[in-house]
Amino acid sequence: MLTLWPAHRLSIGLLAVAVAASTAIVVGILRYGPTPAWPWFVMALSFLVSAVPLSVHYGAEEPAAPWFAVAVLFGYGLAVVSMAGLLCARFSKNSYSLLLDGLVLSAAVAAIAWSTLPDLIIPGSPVSGFHGGAVTLLSLDVALIYLLLSLSWPIRGFRHQPWALRGAVLIAVLFAVHSLVLVTIALVPAFAQGQVGQVVLAAVRLAVPVVVGIIALMPSMRTLTEAPRRRWTGQIGPLKAAVLVGVLLAATWVTIAGAGAARSVGAAALVSLTFVALATRLTRDANALAAVSDTLAHEAAHDALTGLPNRSALQRHTAAELSRTARRDEGVAVIFIDLDRFKRVNDTLGHAVGDLLLQAAAQRVAGAARQGDFVARAGGDEFVVVLSGPASGDAGMAVAERVVACLEEPIDLGVAQAVVGASAGVAIGGSAATLDIDTGADAALAAAAGLIRDADVAMYAAKQRGGRTVCRHDDRMRRSLERQVEIESQLTDALADGRVVAHYQPIVDLLDGDAEGRPRVRGYEALARWVDGNQVVHAPSAFLEAADRAGLVPQIDVAVLEAAVASIARWRQVTGDPLWVAVNITPVHLDDAGLPARVAEILDVHGLPGEALVLEITEKALIDDVPAARLNIAALSRLGVAVALDDFGTGYSGLAWLRDLPVRYVKIDRSFVQADTVIAEDARAAAYAIVASVTDMAHRVNARVIGEGIETVEHEDRMRALGVDMAQGYRYGAPWPAADVEDGLRELHRVSANGLNGLRKASARG
């Protein structure tokens, strides 16, 4: 019986607070809808289950019956279940680990209390029979404190956290006070005989449901079931494991040294339970770590999109195969596959559909390979097959042809069907003659890289033959590759030394001539030339492929652009005519937001207006970012710079570009201009009809048309009749160096009557 507080009022207060808190919880569930809601219902039930026996206990004249303690402990158990449910909802991935940790701590506390409390109680104390319930309550308190702190973890600035999380910490503090009072009652007889401890326990039992009820009426109650932004990993860690093991060993020693068989058996059982929980926790952590390690190892060696081994795994596997077969003087066959029209599908239908295409292609490649063959994704739309076992060139070609054939079949992508096709290259290597097996793993990896490169070179040769075919690597391809590498090195030096220059071919106006009817020169196209160390001048056909593979084309474009602008500035001064110069650029420049500013700077250096420059892009080229290109072309247009679409009719995107980009010039490909010599007679009419149609479309979008490859009077007359505006070709002069162009222009300027002849004389000198 309590005298500090009226017993009957305390009894009524405990019951009223429990009912009010339970009601608040139900209201909060209905109002805010936490997910899941069952832990909150269990919490409300735990308050009612605990409050009823406690109110009976405080209000009764006689000591409570044994069922009182059982009911209170059952209510505590429901509270533990409720907190565990909230923890599982909040930390779905780590809740099992956290619950195991709580079990370890609670069992350890119970073992120590069970072993030590009875020996520390003075014989005859009123609490001599208290220790059993105290040990159980203390263990449940520890479990609740642990669960509450885990539930509110991590706290980053207590004042800035939601009230629900701060309330969880406050409840944990209340349970800590409750535990401290229990231990004090058990250890200090004077405190046990007074009523202060009972009052504190009663105050805690009143405060906990009050705090929970307040939390339940706040919107932040949902945060107790929502995953935090930063999850606690819940790892037990070496320090925690050491502390727990030390606690358990101490409890075991106290148990063995203590008196009483019942206590020894009980403590031993608790210690065993704790060790089992700890072992389970550590085993789970070890298994989780192993699983994570396996996952990371798999991800490091596999492509995330297709699930196939990646390039790193490919090189390691090929190296292992080379090492194995070298000892037997056998060969290894590598097939390098590249999709022919993947970029078109990716750009047209989007990257998501492109990913589906790559996944479908990977399945087809794997299905076409033999059982046991190693299939990998080398990157982008490239796949590699390494044949298993001894491999010959015939076996490699057979598998490669099967792969190419299966990729010819349409691929259903849901939104459309795609026919992409593929090109493949086959390389054979790995005999003892080509690999020294005594040089170790580094040599094997180097040989693997070389073999994969050979297959890549063979695939590129298949691309050059039109695609959808297979080529086998041979010595000729190796020599070609070596030559390309040599050219790449020389081109790099030539760019640094200023030996990448421009030659110029005139562009004339078919619709405006001089007094004698000869077409007037309107501008020039600047064409790149490479002057090697022996002063031999090479056309782009001799070096452009190597430059493209080496990524040097953008640098070549810039070098030609700067030289062309400087030249046209001088020629405009010489002639007084508004001549312009056309320079080829790669699509990567049109995607570059810095292009307009760079062009403006070059023009300003030479005091030229934008109208003096035309930038040419080929229809065959692909622009990765059309919106960016449109913005750049608009910015160039504001400078006065025009854009020309070159080789029109040879690609597949010309009409789309006329629609999407403000093109000012369209250059008809020479294959249409020279239709009288390059195609059958019955197809000429169609070719000329196409030229007329393209000319009409270009004029409708305010673009002028230039015919390329005009070499005869017949070509000129035909293009003029079809409405073509301007012409370019050997009829008007071959490309020649800037100095010769300038000499010809000076001669033309001096003797206008012999103007075109002067140009032809200059062309002959070039």
Secondary structure, DSSP 8 states (H G I E B T S, - for coil): --SSS-HHHHHHHHHHHHHHHHHHHHHHHHHH--SS-HHHHHHHHHHHHHHHHHHHHHH-SS---THHHHHHHHHHHHHHHHHHHHHHHHTTTTHHHHHHHHHHHHHHHHHHHHHHHHHHS-TT-TTTTTHHHHHHHHHHHHHHHHHHHHHT---S-GGGS-HHHHHHHHHHHHHHHHHHHHHHHHH-HHHHHSSHHHHHHHHHHHHHHHHHHHHHTSGGGGGGTS--SS------HHHHHHHHHHHHHHHHHHHHHSS-HHHHHHHHHHHHHHHHHHHHHHHHHHHHHHHHHHHHHHHHHB-TTT-SB-HHHHHHHHHHHHHHHHTTT--EEEEEEEESSHHHHHHHH-HHHHHHHHHHHHHHHHHHS-TT-EEEEEETTEEEEE--SS--HHHHHHHHHHHHHHTTS-EE-SS-EE---EEEEEEEE--TTT--GGG-HHHHHHHHHHHHHHHHHHHHHHHHTTSSSEEE--HHHHHHHHHHHHHHHHHHHHHHHT-EEEEEEEEEEEEEE-TTS-EEEEEEEEEEEEE-TT--EE-HHHHHHHHHHHT-HHHHHHHHHHHHHHHHHHHHHHH-S--EEEEE--HHHHT-TTHHHHHHHHHHHTT--GGGEEEEEETTS--S-HHHHHHHHHHHHHHT-EEEEEEETSSS-HHHHHHHS---EEEE-HHHHTHHHHS-HHHHHHHHHHHHHHHHHHHHTT-EEEEE---SHHHHHHHHHTT--EEESTTT---EEHHHHHHHHHHHHH-GGGHHHHHHHHHHH-
